[in-house]
Amino acid sequence: MNTFQNFLGISALFALVLLPALIGAARERRIDRELREAEQDRSTRPPQSVDAARPVGAARRPYVRSWARI
């Protein structure tokens, strides 16, 4: 009986140590799958309009010198 308890205790500790790594790996696989599906969905669907295909560019502000650089 003592041997079985030792085996059960070691198995429980092993599971507690291994569980976070397994959860993280499963989460990474889920994220990778979602990104892959989104990329396929994006490439197969045609753009809605001409403007939708053009990337949005941020307006650049002119460079204003700081008082510290005078």
PDB file with SEQRES, HELIX, SHEET and CRYST1 records, atoms N, CA, C and O in Angstrom:
SEQRES   1 A   70  MET ASN THR PHE GLN ASN PHE LEU GLY ILE SER ALA LEU          
SEQRES   2 A   70  PHE ALA LEU VAL LEU LEU PRO ALA LEU ILE GLY ALA ALA          
SEQRES   3 A   70  ARG GLU ARG ARG ILE ASP ARG GLU LEU ARG GLU ALA GLU          
SEQRES   4 A   70  GLN ASP ARG SER THR ARG PRO PRO GLN SER VAL ASP ALA          
SEQRES   5 A   70  ALA ARG PRO VAL GLY ALA ALA ARG ARG PRO TYR VAL ARG          
SEQRES   6 A   70  SER TRP ALA ARG ILE                                          
HELIX    1 AA1 ASN A    2  THR A   44  1                                  43    
HELIX    2 AA2 VAL A   50  ALA A   53  1                                   4    
HELIX    3 AA3 TRP A   67  ARG A   69  5                                   3    
CRYST1    1.000    1.000    1.000  90.00  90.00  90.00 P 1           1          
ATOM      1  N   MET A   1       0.822  -1.185   0.000  1.00  0.00           N  
ATOM      2  CA  MET A   1       0.000   0.000   0.000  1.00  0.00           C  
ATOM      3  C   MET A   1       0.871   1.256   0.000  1.00  0.00           C  
ATOM      4  O   MET A   1       0.518   2.253  -0.629  1.00  0.00           O  
ATOM      5  N   ASN A   2       1.976   1.216   0.682  1.00  0.00           N  
ATOM      6  CA  ASN A   2       2.861   2.350   0.774  1.00  0.00           C  
ATOM      7  C   ASN A   2       3.447   2.689  -0.602  1.00  0.00           C  
ATOM      8  O   ASN A   2       3.613   3.862  -0.938  1.00  0.00           O  
ATOM      9  N   THR A   3       3.756   1.664  -1.390  1.00  0.00           N  
ATOM     10  CA  THR A   3       4.301   1.878  -2.725  1.00  0.00           C  
ATOM     11  C   THR A   3       3.270   2.573  -3.616  1.00  0.00           C  
ATOM     12  O   THR A   3       3.618   3.461  -4.395  1.00  0.00           O  
ATOM     13  N   PHE A   4       2.019   2.175  -3.503  1.00  0.00           N  
ATOM     14  CA  PHE A   4       0.964   2.808  -4.300  1.00  0.00           C  
ATOM     15  C   PHE A   4       0.792   4.280  -3.913  1.00  0.00           C  
ATOM     16  O   PHE A   4       0.586   5.121  -4.787  1.00  0.00           O  
ATOM     17  N   GLN A   5       0.871   4.600  -2.633  1.00  0.00           N  
ATOM     18  CA  GLN A   5       0.756   5.978  -2.191  1.00  0.00           C  
ATOM     19  C   GLN A   5       1.932   6.810  -2.699  1.00  0.00           C  
ATOM     20  O   GLN A   5       1.757   7.959  -3.102  1.00  0.00           O  
ATOM     21  N   ASN A   6       3.113   6.233  -2.677  1.00  0.00           N  
ATOM     22  CA  ASN A   6       4.280   6.934  -3.213  1.00  0.00           C  
ATOM     23  C   ASN A   6       4.096   7.211  -4.708  1.00  0.00           C  
ATOM     24  O   ASN A   6       4.363   8.316  -5.182  1.00  0.00           O  
ATOM     25  N   PHE A   7       3.646   6.210  -5.429  1.00  0.00           N  
ATOM     26  CA  PHE A   7       3.402   6.364  -6.865  1.00  0.00           C  
ATOM     27  C   PHE A   7       2.342   7.434  -7.112  1.00  0.00           C  
ATOM     28  O   PHE A   7       2.493   8.259  -8.013  1.00  0.00           O  
ATOM     29  N   LEU A   8       1.286   7.427  -6.329  1.00  0.00           N  
ATOM     30  CA  LEU A   8       0.213   8.405  -6.479  1.00  0.00           C  
ATOM     31  C   LEU A   8       0.712   9.815  -6.148  1.00  0.00           C  
ATOM     32  O   LEU A   8       0.351  10.770  -6.835  1.00  0.00           O  
ATOM     33  N   GLY A   9       1.517   9.953  -5.132  1.00  0.00           N  
ATOM     34  CA  GLY A   9       2.055  11.262  -4.761  1.00  0.00           C  
ATOM     35  C   GLY A   9       2.983  11.816  -5.834  1.00  0.00           C  
ATOM     36  O   GLY A   9       2.891  12.994  -6.180  1.00  0.00           O  
ATOM     37  N   ILE A  10       3.870  10.988  -6.361  1.00  0.00           N  
ATOM     38  CA  ILE A  10       4.775  11.425  -7.424  1.00  0.00           C  
ATOM     39  C   ILE A  10       3.986  11.771  -8.680  1.00  0.00           C  
ATOM     40  O   ILE A  10       4.308  12.747  -9.358  1.00  0.00           O  
ATOM     41  N   SER A  11       2.971  10.998  -8.996  1.00  0.00           N  
ATOM     42  CA  SER A  11       2.139  11.285 -10.172  1.00  0.00           C  
ATOM     43  C   SER A  11       1.409  12.612 -10.018  1.00  0.00           C  
ATOM     44  O   SER A  11       1.291  13.375 -10.977  1.00  0.00           O  
ATOM     45  N   ALA A  12       0.921  12.889  -8.819  1.00  0.00           N  
ATOM     46  CA  ALA A  12       0.212  14.150  -8.575  1.00  0.00           C  
ATOM     47  C   ALA A  12       1.175  15.335  -8.704  1.00  0.00           C  
ATOM     48  O   ALA A  12       0.825  16.351  -9.306  1.00  0.00           O  
ATOM     49  N   LEU A  13       2.368  15.215  -8.152  1.00  0.00           N  
ATOM     50  CA  LEU A  13       3.350  16.292  -8.285  1.00  0.00           C  
ATOM     51  C   LEU A  13       3.762  16.498  -9.738  1.00  0.00           C  
ATOM     52  O   LEU A  13       3.897  17.632 -10.197  1.00  0.00           O  
ATOM     53  N   PHE A  14       3.957  15.413 -10.448  1.00  0.00           N  
ATOM     54  CA  PHE A  14       4.314  15.503 -11.861  1.00  0.00           C  
ATOM     55  C   PHE A  14       3.213  16.205 -12.657  1.00  0.00           C  
ATOM     56  O   PHE A  14       3.496  17.026 -13.529  1.00  0.00           O  
ATOM     57  N   ALA A  15       1.946  15.872 -12.348  1.00  0.00           N  
ATOM     58  CA  ALA A  15       0.824  16.501 -13.037  1.00  0.00           C  
ATOM     59  C   ALA A  15       0.750  17.998 -12.718  1.00  0.00           C  
ATOM     60  O   ALA A  15       0.459  18.806 -13.600  1.00  0.00           O  
ATOM     61  N   LEU A  16       1.012  18.366 -11.464  1.00  0.00           N  
ATOM     62  CA  LEU A  16       0.967  19.777 -11.082  1.00  0.00           C  
ATOM     63  C   LEU A  16       2.069  20.584 -11.771  1.00  0.00           C  
ATOM     64  O   LEU A  16       1.873  21.750 -12.113  1.00  0.00           O  
ATOM     65  N   VAL A  17       3.216  19.960 -11.967  1.00  0.00           N  
ATOM     66  CA  VAL A  17       4.316  20.660 -12.629  1.00  0.00           C  
ATOM     67  C   VAL A  17       4.076  20.732 -14.129  1.00  0.00           C  
ATOM     68  O   VAL A  17       4.402  21.738 -14.760  1.00  0.00           O  
ATOM     69  N   LEU A  18       3.519  19.696 -14.697  1.00  0.00           N  
ATOM     70  CA  LEU A  18       3.341  19.621 -16.140  1.00  0.00           C  
ATOM     71  C   LEU A  18       2.091  20.349 -16.641  1.00  0.00           C  
ATOM     72  O   LEU A  18       2.039  20.748 -17.804  1.00  0.00           O  
ATOM     73  N   LEU A  19       1.095  20.526 -15.788  1.00  0.00           N  
ATOM     74  CA  LEU A  19      -0.179  21.116 -16.198  1.00  0.00           C  
ATOM     75  C   LEU A  19      -0.057  22.514 -16.800  1.00  0.00           C  
ATOM     76  O   LEU A  19      -0.658  22.748 -17.848  1.00  0.00           O  
ATOM     77  N   PRO A  20       0.674  23.454 -16.216  1.00  0.00           N  
ATOM     78  CA  PRO A  20       0.775  24.786 -16.837  1.00  0.00           C  
ATOM     79  C   PRO A  20       1.417  24.759 -18.222  1.00  0.00           C  
ATOM     80  O   PRO A  20       1.026  25.525 -19.104  1.00  0.00           O  
ATOM     81  N   ALA A  21       2.393  23.887 -18.415  1.00  0.00           N  
ATOM     82  CA  ALA A  21       3.029  23.794 -19.727  1.00  0.00           C  
ATOM     83  C   ALA A  21       2.052  23.249 -20.764  1.00  0.00           C  
ATOM     84  O   ALA A  21       2.027  23.723 -21.899  1.00  0.00           O  
ATOM     85  N   LEU A  22       1.257  22.268 -20.388  1.00  0.00           N  
ATOM     86  CA  LEU A  22       0.278  21.710 -21.318  1.00  0.00           C  
ATOM     87  C   LEU A  22      -0.822  22.718 -21.643  1.00  0.00           C  
ATOM     88  O   LEU A  22      -1.273  22.799 -22.785  1.00  0.00           O  
ATOM     89  N   ILE A  23      -1.249  23.474 -20.657  1.00  0.00           N  
ATOM     90  CA  ILE A  23      -2.271  24.501 -20.898  1.00  0.00           C  
ATOM     91  C   ILE A  23      -1.709  25.575 -21.826  1.00  0.00           C  
ATOM     92  O   ILE A  23      -2.403  26.030 -22.735  1.00  0.00           O  
ATOM     93  N   GLY A  24      -0.464  25.985 -21.607  1.00  0.00           N  
ATOM     94  CA  GLY A  24       0.158  26.987 -22.469  1.00  0.00           C  
ATOM     95  C   GLY A  24       0.313  26.500 -23.903  1.00  0.00           C  
ATOM     96  O   GLY A  24       0.082  27.255 -24.847  1.00  0.00           O  
ATOM     97  N   ALA A  25       0.705  25.241 -24.067  1.00  0.00           N  
ATOM     98  CA  ALA A  25       0.852  24.691 -25.410  1.00  0.00           C  
ATOM     99  C   ALA A  25      -0.493  24.622 -26.127  1.00  0.00           C  
ATOM    100  O   ALA A  25      -0.578  24.918 -27.319  1.00  0.00           O  
ATOM    101  N   ALA A  26      -1.536  24.236 -25.409  1.00  0.00           N  
ATOM    102  CA  ALA A  26      -2.874  24.180 -26.009  1.00  0.00           C  
ATOM    103  C   ALA A  26      -3.341  25.577 -26.400  1.00  0.00           C  
ATOM    104  O   ALA A  26      -3.966  25.751 -27.446  1.00  0.00           O  
ATOM    105  N   ARG A  27      -3.045  26.564 -25.575  1.00  0.00           N  
ATOM    106  CA  ARG A  27      -3.434  27.946 -25.880  1.00  0.00           C  
ATOM    107  C   ARG A  27      -2.693  28.458 -27.113  1.00  0.00           C  
ATOM    108  O   ARG A  27      -3.290  29.111 -27.969  1.00  0.00           O  
ATOM    109  N   GLU A  28      -1.391  28.162 -27.206  1.00  0.00           N  
ATOM    110  CA  GLU A  28      -0.611  28.570 -28.370  1.00  0.00           C  
ATOM    111  C   GLU A  28      -1.156  27.942 -29.650  1.00  0.00           C  
ATOM    112  O   GLU A  28      -1.242  28.609 -30.681  1.00  0.00           O  
ATOM    113  N   ARG A  29      -1.521  26.672 -29.588  1.00  0.00           N  
ATOM    114  CA  ARG A  29      -2.079  26.009 -30.770  1.00  0.00           C  
ATOM    115  C   ARG A  29      -3.399  26.641 -31.185  1.00  0.00           C  
ATOM    116  O   ARG A  29      -3.671  26.798 -32.376  1.00  0.00           O  
ATOM    117  N   ARG A  30      -4.229  27.009 -30.192  1.00  0.00           N  
ATOM    118  CA  ARG A  30      -5.510  27.646 -30.505  1.00  0.00           C  
ATOM    119  C   ARG A  30      -5.289  29.009 -31.156  1.00  0.00           C  
ATOM    120  O   ARG A  30      -5.966  29.349 -32.126  1.00  0.00           O  
ATOM    121  N   ILE A  31      -4.354  29.784 -30.634  1.00  0.00           N  
ATOM    122  CA  ILE A  31      -4.063  31.098 -31.212  1.00  0.00           C  
ATOM    123  C   ILE A  31      -3.510  30.955 -32.620  1.00  0.00           C  
ATOM    124  O   ILE A  31      -3.901  31.697 -33.521  1.00  0.00           O  
ATOM    125  N   ASP A  32      -2.598  30.000 -32.815  1.00  0.00           N  
ATOM    126  CA  ASP A  32      -2.055  29.773 -34.156  1.00  0.00           C  
ATOM    127  C   ASP A  32      -3.140  29.378 -35.142  1.00  0.00           C  
ATOM    128  O   ASP A  32      -3.142  29.836 -36.284  1.00  0.00           O  
ATOM    129  N   ARG A  33      -4.069  28.523 -34.704  1.00  0.00           N  
ATOM    130  CA  ARG A  33      -5.168  28.099 -35.577  1.00  0.00           C  
ATOM    131  C   ARG A  33      -6.059  29.286 -35.941  1.00  0.00           C  
ATOM    132  O   ARG A  33      -6.464  29.428 -37.095  1.00  0.00           O  
ATOM    133  N   GLU A  34      -6.364  30.135 -34.962  1.00  0.00           N  
ATOM    134  CA  GLU A  34      -7.202  31.294 -35.243  1.00  0.00           C  
ATOM    135  C   GLU A  34      -6.516  32.268 -36.193  1.00  0.00           C  
ATOM    136  O   GLU A  34      -7.160  32.826 -37.081  1.00  0.00           O  
ATOM    137  N   LEU A  35      -5.215  32.474 -36.012  1.00  0.00           N  
ATOM    138  CA  LEU A  35      -4.487  33.360 -36.923  1.00  0.00           C  
ATOM    139  C   LEU A  35      -4.440  32.790 -38.336  1.00  0.00           C  
ATOM    140  O   LEU A  35      -4.592  33.525 -39.311  1.00  0.00           O  
ATOM    141  N   ARG A  36      -4.231  31.485 -38.443  1.00  0.00           N  
ATOM    142  CA  ARG A  36      -4.196  30.839 -39.755  1.00  0.00           C  
ATOM    143  C   ARG A  36      -5.548  30.949 -40.457  1.00  0.00           C  
ATOM    144  O   ARG A  36      -5.610  31.229 -41.654  1.00  0.00           O  
ATOM    145  N   GLU A  37      -6.642  30.725 -39.700  1.00  0.00           N  
ATOM    146  CA  GLU A  37      -7.975  30.841 -40.289  1.00  0.00           C  
ATOM    147  C   GLU A  37      -8.266  32.281 -40.711  1.00  0.00           C  
ATOM    148  O   GLU A  37      -8.873  32.511 -41.758  1.00  0.00           O  
ATOM    149  N   ALA A  38      -7.840  33.241 -39.907  1.00  0.00           N  
ATOM    150  CA  ALA A  38      -8.069  34.649 -40.251  1.00  0.00           C  
ATOM    151  C   ALA A  38      -7.279  35.028 -41.498  1.00  0.00           C  
ATOM    152  O   ALA A  38      -7.780  35.779 -42.336  1.00  0.00           O  
ATOM    153  N   GLU A  39      -6.066  34.529 -41.636  1.00  0.00           N  
ATOM    154  CA  GLU A  39      -5.254  34.827 -42.817  1.00  0.00           C  
ATOM    155  C   GLU A  39      -5.869  34.208 -44.073  1.00  0.00           C  
ATOM    156  O   GLU A  39      -5.881  34.837 -45.131  1.00  0.00           O  
ATOM    157  N   GLN A  40      -6.374  32.993 -43.963  1.00  0.00           N  
ATOM    158  CA  GLN A  40      -7.028  32.364 -45.112  1.00  0.00           C  
ATOM    159  C   GLN A  40      -8.299  33.095 -45.482  1.00  0.00           C  
ATOM    160  O   GLN A  40      -8.591  33.288 -46.662  1.00  0.00           O  
ATOM    161  N   ASP A  41      -9.057  33.504 -44.477  1.00  0.00           N  
ATOM    162  CA  ASP A  41     -10.300  34.234 -44.715  1.00  0.00           C  
ATOM    163  C   ASP A  41     -10.006  35.575 -45.370  1.00  0.00           C  
ATOM    164  O   ASP A  41     -10.753  36.023 -46.240  1.00  0.00           O  
ATOM    165  N   ARG A  42      -8.935  36.206 -44.959  1.00  0.00           N  
ATOM    166  CA  ARG A  42      -8.563  37.509 -45.504  1.00  0.00           C  
ATOM    167  C   ARG A  42      -8.102  37.393 -46.955  1.00  0.00           C  
ATOM    168  O   ARG A  42      -8.396  38.270 -47.768  1.00  0.00           O  
ATOM    169  N   SER A  43      -7.385  36.322 -47.286  1.00  0.00           N  
ATOM    170  CA  SER A  43      -6.856  36.181 -48.642  1.00  0.00           C  
ATOM    171  C   SER A  43      -7.920  35.705 -49.628  1.00  0.00           C  
ATOM    172  O   SER A  43      -7.827  36.015 -50.815  1.00  0.00           O  
ATOM    173  N   THR A  44      -8.924  34.965 -49.174  1.00  0.00           N  
ATOM    174  CA  THR A  44      -9.940  34.449 -50.096  1.00  0.00           C  
ATOM    175  C   THR A  44     -11.050  35.459 -50.363  1.00  0.00           C  
ATOM    176  O   THR A  44     -11.691  35.406 -51.412  1.00  0.00           O  
ATOM    177  N   ARG A  45     -11.285  36.373 -49.432  1.00  0.00           N  
ATOM    178  CA  ARG A  45     -12.369  37.337 -49.586  1.00  0.00           C  
ATOM    179  C   ARG A  45     -11.872  38.552 -50.366  1.00  0.00           C  
ATOM    180  O   ARG A  45     -10.854  39.135 -49.992  1.00  0.00           O  
ATOM    181  N   PRO A  46     -12.561  38.952 -51.441  1.00  0.00           N  
ATOM    182  CA  PRO A  46     -12.138  40.141 -52.178  1.00  0.00           C  
ATOM    183  C   PRO A  46     -12.425  41.400 -51.381  1.00  0.00           C  
ATOM    184  O   PRO A  46     -13.346  41.418 -50.565  1.00  0.00           O  
ATOM    185  N   PRO A  47     -11.642  42.463 -51.608  1.00  0.00           N  
ATOM    186  CA  PRO A  47     -11.897  43.712 -50.875  1.00  0.00           C  
ATOM    187  C   PRO A  47     -13.253  44.291 -51.245  1.00  0.00           C  
ATOM    188  O   PRO A  47     -13.731  44.107 -52.364  1.00  0.00           O  
ATOM    189  N   GLN A  48     -13.866  44.987 -50.307  1.00  0.00           N  
ATOM    190  CA  GLN A  48     -15.203  45.527 -50.508  1.00  0.00           C  
ATOM    191  C   GLN A  48     -15.213  46.688 -51.505  1.00  0.00           C  
ATOM    192  O   GLN A  48     -16.145  46.824 -52.298  1.00  0.00           O  
ATOM    193  N   SER A  49     -14.188  47.507 -51.462  1.00  0.00           N  
ATOM    194  CA  SER A  49     -14.099  48.622 -52.387  1.00  0.00           C  
ATOM    195  C   SER A  49     -12.635  48.922 -52.650  1.00  0.00           C  
ATOM    196  O   SER A  49     -11.748  48.269 -52.099  1.00  0.00           O  
ATOM    197  N   VAL A  50     -12.388  49.910 -53.493  1.00  0.00           N  
ATOM    198  CA  VAL A  50     -11.012  50.273 -53.808  1.00  0.00           C  
ATOM    199  C   VAL A  50     -10.320  50.829 -52.570  1.00  0.00           C  
ATOM    200  O   VAL A  50      -9.140  50.560 -52.347  1.00  0.00           O  
ATOM    201  N   ASP A  51     -11.040  51.599 -51.769  1.00  0.00           N  
ATOM    202  CA  ASP A  51     -10.468  52.174 -50.557  1.00  0.00           C  
ATOM    203  C   ASP A  51     -10.128  51.106 -49.521  1.00  0.00           C  
ATOM    204  O   ASP A  51      -9.214  51.288 -48.717  1.00  0.00           O  
ATOM    205  N   ALA A  52     -10.861  49.992 -49.538  1.00  0.00           N  
ATOM    206  CA  ALA A  52     -10.605  48.945 -48.558  1.00  0.00           C  
ATOM    207  C   ALA A  52      -9.276  48.259 -48.818  1.00  0.00           C  
ATOM    208  O   ALA A  52      -8.663  47.741 -47.885  1.00  0.00           O  
ATOM    209  N   ALA A  53      -8.817  48.243 -50.056  1.00  0.00           N  
ATOM    210  CA  ALA A  53      -7.559  47.584 -50.376  1.00  0.00           C  
ATOM    211  C   ALA A  53      -6.368  48.472 -50.057  1.00  0.00           C  
ATOM    212  O   ALA A  53      -5.250  47.974 -49.924  1.00  0.00           O  
ATOM    213  N   ARG A  54      -6.585  49.779 -49.933  1.00  0.00           N  
ATOM    214  CA  ARG A  54      -5.496  50.707 -49.685  1.00  0.00           C  
ATOM    215  C   ARG A  54      -5.227  50.788 -48.189  1.00  0.00           C  
ATOM    216  O   ARG A  54      -6.167  50.974 -47.417  1.00  0.00           O  
ATOM    217  N   PRO A  55      -3.973  50.655 -47.751  1.00  0.00           N  
ATOM    218  CA  PRO A  55      -3.693  50.753 -46.316  1.00  0.00           C  
ATOM    219  C   PRO A  55      -3.884  52.186 -45.822  1.00  0.00           C  
ATOM    220  O   PRO A  55      -3.686  53.151 -46.559  1.00  0.00           O  
ATOM    221  N   VAL A  56      -4.261  52.290 -44.592  1.00  0.00           N  
ATOM    222  CA  VAL A  56      -4.492  53.595 -43.992  1.00  0.00           C  
ATOM    223  C   VAL A  56      -3.149  54.184 -43.586  1.00  0.00           C  
ATOM    224  O   VAL A  56      -2.385  53.559 -42.850  1.00  0.00           O  
ATOM    225  N   GLY A  57      -2.872  55.372 -44.062  1.00  0.00           N  
ATOM    226  CA  GLY A  57      -1.620  56.036 -43.702  1.00  0.00           C  
ATOM    227  C   GLY A  57      -1.890  57.114 -42.680  1.00  0.00           C  
ATOM    228  O   GLY A  57      -2.845  57.880 -42.808  1.00  0.00           O  
ATOM    229  N   ALA A  58      -1.067  57.169 -41.688  1.00  0.00           N  
ATOM    230  CA  ALA A  58      -1.242  58.184 -40.651  1.00  0.00           C  
ATOM    231  C   ALA A  58      -0.720  59.518 -41.171  1.00  0.00           C  
ATOM    232  O   ALA A  58       0.296  59.568 -41.863  1.00  0.00           O  
ATOM    233  N   ALA A  59      -1.414  60.586 -40.837  1.00  0.00           N  
ATOM    234  CA  ALA A  59      -0.976  61.914 -41.252  1.00  0.00           C  
ATOM    235  C   ALA A  59       0.254  62.294 -40.438  1.00  0.00           C  
ATOM    236  O   ALA A  59       0.257  62.162 -39.214  1.00  0.00           O  
ATOM    237  N   ARG A  60       1.281  62.757 -41.101  1.00  0.00           N  
ATOM    238  CA  ARG A  60       2.514  63.128 -40.418  1.00  0.00           C  
ATOM    239  C   ARG A  60       2.480  64.600 -40.057  1.00  0.00           C  
ATOM    240  O   ARG A  60       2.163  65.450 -40.888  1.00  0.00           O  
ATOM    241  N   ARG A  61       2.804  64.884 -38.834  1.00  0.00           N  
ATOM    242  CA  ARG A  61       2.875  66.270 -38.397  1.00  0.00           C  
ATOM    243  C   ARG A  61       4.248  66.819 -38.743  1.00  0.00           C  
ATOM    244  O   ARG A  61       5.235  66.085 -38.699  1.00  0.00           O  
ATOM    245  N   PRO A  62       4.324  68.083 -39.082  1.00  0.00           N  
ATOM    246  CA  PRO A  62       5.647  68.668 -39.369  1.00  0.00           C  
ATOM    247  C   PRO A  62       6.494  68.680 -38.109  1.00  0.00           C  
ATOM    248  O   PRO A  62       5.978  68.821 -37.001  1.00  0.00           O  
ATOM    249  N   TYR A  63       7.774  68.535 -38.285  1.00  0.00           N  
ATOM    250  CA  TYR A  63       8.694  68.517 -37.156  1.00  0.00           C  
ATOM    251  C   TYR A  63       8.856  69.929 -36.593  1.00  0.00           C  
ATOM    252  O   TYR A  63       9.208  70.862 -37.315  1.00  0.00           O  
ATOM    253  N   VAL A  64       8.602  70.066 -35.337  1.00  0.00           N  
ATOM    254  CA  VAL A  64       8.740  71.340 -34.645  1.00  0.00           C  
ATOM    255  C   VAL A  64       9.923  71.202 -33.695  1.00  0.00           C  
ATOM    256  O   VAL A  64       9.984  70.286 -32.875  1.00  0.00           O  
ATOM    257  N   ARG A  65      10.870  72.146 -33.827  1.00  0.00           N  
ATOM    258  CA  ARG A  65      12.026  72.065 -32.949  1.00  0.00           C  
ATOM    259  C   ARG A  65      11.643  72.353 -31.510  1.00  0.00           C  
ATOM    260  O   ARG A  65      10.803  73.205 -31.221  1.00  0.00           O  
ATOM    261  N   SER A  66      12.259  71.645 -30.657  1.00  0.00           N  
ATOM    262  CA  SER A  66      12.029  71.841 -29.253  1.00  0.00           C  
ATOM    263  C   SER A  66      12.858  73.032 -28.766  1.00  0.00           C  
ATOM    264  O   SER A  66      13.878  73.363 -29.371  1.00  0.00           O  
ATOM    265  N   TRP A  67      12.434  73.672 -27.689  1.00  0.00           N  
ATOM    266  CA  TRP A  67      13.195  74.796 -27.161  1.00  0.00           C  
ATOM    267  C   TRP A  67      14.566  74.350 -26.676  1.00  0.00           C  
ATOM    268  O   TRP A  67      15.490  75.160 -26.599  1.00  0.00           O  
ATOM    269  N   ALA A  68      14.709  73.049 -26.343  1.00  0.00           N  
ATOM    270  CA  ALA A  68      15.974  72.548 -25.836  1.00  0.00           C  
ATOM    271  C   ALA A  68      17.000  72.389 -26.959  1.00  0.00           C  
ATOM    272  O   ALA A  68      18.192  72.261 -26.681  1.00  0.00           O  
ATOM    273  N   ARG A  69      16.565  72.394 -28.213  1.00  0.00           N  
ATOM    274  CA  ARG A  69      17.496  72.198 -29.330  1.00  0.00           C  
ATOM    275  C   ARG A  69      17.873  73.497 -30.020  1.00  0.00           C  
ATOM    276  O   ARG A  69      18.510  73.457 -31.072  1.00  0.00           O  
ATOM    277  N   ILE A  70      17.516  74.610 -29.486  1.00  0.00           N  
ATOM    278  CA  ILE A  70      17.815  75.895 -30.122  1.00  0.00           C  
ATOM    279  C   ILE A  70      19.282  76.219 -29.997  1.00  0.00           C  
ATOM    280  O   ILE A  70      19.726  77.264 -30.473  1.00  0.00           O  
TER     281      ILE A  70                                                      
END                                                                             
